[in-house]
Amino acid sequence: MESSDYWHPGAAYLYVLHLDGPALAWEYLRRHPDYRRDWLHRRRRPEAAQRWGLRLLEDSALDARDAHPAWFPDHDGVIQLYPDADPPQDAVAFDLWSLPGAKSLLHDGRRLMLLTRWPGYSVRLMLAPGLTHGMAYTYAVRASAQPYSRCRASAEELDKLAGAAAPVAARPRPATTALLELHTLQALDGTLSGASLRTIADVLFGANAVAADWHADGALRARVRRLVRRGQTLMRGGYRRLAQLPALEQGRSVTRAKRP
């Protein structure tokens, strides 16, 4: 059983600063008590994955550095590789081991998915059936009424692969949005462990800040309340936007409206 103060060390959340949208989505989903329950009872409820926006249930104990959630449907940044039916003489051959980073493979029942990670980056690829080592290949983009955004998303992922061989430059200061996700996840964990708003503020911003600015209508208290509310919203369905999943349809019952 986890200690109630497992969420206190801020250093344990630093990896969050380098996560993309789908990885952040997993961080919020895996904290949902109902999702964790579905994972524990997955053999009795194998169909549960789809209501969470997944093809397969993933282990909720794994954070985004080790998990490989198979989102359904795929987000626009997934690079799809297919055999080239009419390759030119100078066609590039597929070589799994030439790809940068630590690689993990997952078969979701229909396709082979590849996730490769290196410091600060991750890329997801779908390998079509029939694609083998040394074979010429093409990139595919799903058809859409607005194809430009999907092409741009794929191009950004391909640029990551192309830039992986470049010398590693010093990382810039984390963006404000990345720090927001770090604080949100840490505040959410504090709430899930039963901590009060004041305790969360003390852990995130320090005892001196709390002593100076903790009032019923103070800015610090309002900030912590917003972080907690944001974390709960993302955990209870808002993560779908981060993973580019369709919004949930409202209906059936009011009590299920907050459940993915």
N, C-alpha and C positions, 0 to 999 in steps of 0.2 A: 504494500500500500504506500502511495506517495505521501511524503510529509506535506503538511498544509503550507509550509513556507518554501516549497520547491520553486516557486515563481519569483522569489526575491532577487537572485543574482541577475543583474542586467546583462552581464557578459554572455549568459546562456542564450540571449535573444539576438546577438549580433548578426547571426547568419541571415536573419530576416531582412537586413538592409540590402541584400543582393538577390532577393527573390523576385521573379516576374509574376504576372497576374495569376496564371494557373497554379503556380506553387503557393502563392498567398491564399488562393481559394481553398487549397487543401488544408492549410494551417487552420483556417476558420472552421471548415467542415469537420475535421477530425476531433474538434473539441465539443461538438454537439452531443449531449448525453444520449439522445435517441440513436444517432449514428453509431456511437460506441457500443450501444446495446445491440444494434443490428449486426455489427461485426462479431460480437461475442456469440451470437446465435445464427451465424451465416449459414450453417449446415441445415438449419430448419427453415430459413427464409432466404433461399438463394436468389429469389427474384427482387430482393430489396434494393439492389444497387441502382436500378434505373430511376427510382424516385428521388435519389440523391444526385442524379446527373452523372452517374458512373456506369461503365460497362461491367465492371467487376468491383466488388467491395475490396478496399485496401485496408491494411492493418492500421488502426487508429493510433497505435503506439509509435508509429514511424513518423518523424517529422519530414519536412520537405527535402532534406538532404538525402534521405534514404528511401522515401516513398516513390512510387511510380503510379499515381492514380490515372486510370484510363477514362478520361472524361467523354461523355456522350451527349451531343455530337462533339467531334474534335473542334478545337478553337482554330482561328485562322492562321496562327503561327506554326502549326504542324506542317512540316515539309513532307510532301508525299512523293515517293520515288517509285517509278514504274520502268519496266524494261523498255528500251527504245526499239520499236519495231523496224525502223529504217535508219540505223546509225550511220553517220559519215565516217570517213576514214580516220579522222582525228578525234573521234568520240572519246570522252572521258570514261574510264572503266570504274565500276563500283568497287570500292575497297574499304571494308568496314574498319580495318585497323589504321587507316590513314586519317580517320576522323579524330579530332582532338578530344581530350577529356576521358574521364572514367565512364564506362558504358554499362548500361543495364538494358536487358531485353525483356519484353513482356508479350505474351500471346494472349489477346483478349477474347479468343474464341473465333475471331474472324481474320484478324491481321496480326502481323508482327510489328510491335512498336519498339522503337529504340530511343532511349533517353541518354544523352551524353552531357556530362558536366565538367567544367573546369573553373578555376577561381573566379567568382563573380558572374558566371554565365551558365546557361543551360540551353540545349536545343533538343527538340522532339522531332522524330522522323517516323513516318509510316513506310514500311518496306512491303511492297506489293508481292503477292504470291508469284513465284517464278523468277524473282530477281535474285541473282547469285553473284558471288565474287567474280570480278573480271568482266562482268556484263555491262554493256553500254546502257545508260539509263536517262530518263527524262524527269523533270519536275512537273507536278500537276497542281492546278489550283481549282478548287471547287467552283462551278458556275454560279453566278449570282447576278441579280439585277444591277448591283453596284460592285463590279469586280475589282475596281481600282484599290479599294481598301484591303481586300484579300491579297492581291498581288503585292501590295506594299508590305503587308505583314510577313509574307513569305520572303520577300527581298531582305527585310531586316534580319530575319533568322539566318539567311544565307550569308549576309554580311558578317554575322557573328563567326560563322565557320571560317570565312575567308580571313578575318582579322585575328583568328586564334594563333596563327603562326608569327604574328608581329611581336616585337619586343614588348614586354609587360611594362606599362607606364604606371606611375604612382596613381593610386585611386583618388578621385576627387572626394571632397567632403560629402557625406551622405545627403541626399536630397531631403527636403522637408517632408515630402510624402512618404519616403522610406522610414524616417524617424516616427512619423505618425503611425505607421503600421506596427513598428516595434512597440511603441507605447500602448497601442490599442490591444495587441495580443497579450502583453504583460498585465494590463488592467483587466482584461477578460479572464485570464487565469486566476488573478486575485479574486475576482467575483465568484468564479466557479469553486474556489476553495473556501468561500465563506468570509473573506476579508471585508472589512468596512471600507467606505470611501476614504476615510482619513488614513487608514493603514496603507491603502493603495497609493495615496498621495505621498506618504512618508517614504515608501519604497521607490517610487518613480522619481520624485523630485527632492527628497532629502528632508531631514527633520527641521533644518533651519528655515526652509521655505514654508513648511507647514506651520511652524511657530509664528512666522511673520504674517501669513496671509490665509489662515484657515478660519473662515467666518461663514455664517449661515448663507450670506449672499455674496461671498467673496469670489474673486475670479478663479482662484485655484480650485475651490470646490466645484465650481461650474465646469472647469476644464476636465476634471476627473470624471464627473458625471457624464459629460459628453463622450469621453473615451469608452466608458463602460457601456453606454447606450449604443455607441457605434459598433463595438465588438459584438454585442448581443445581436444586433441587426444583421451583421455580416455572417455570424454563425448560423442564424435561423433563416437562411435563404439568400441573404445579400451576397454571399460568396459566389453565387451563380453569375453575377455580372463580371467578377474578376476572371472567371473561367470562360467567359463568352458563351454561357449557356442560355437557352430560352428562358424567359421569365415564367414563373409558376402561374398556372391558371388558378384563379380564385374559385372557390366553390366547395361543395360537399358539406363542409361544416365550418363554423367559426373557429372551433378549437384546432382544426387542422390547417388553418390558414397560415400559421407561423411555421409549420413543419414543411421541410423540403419534400 
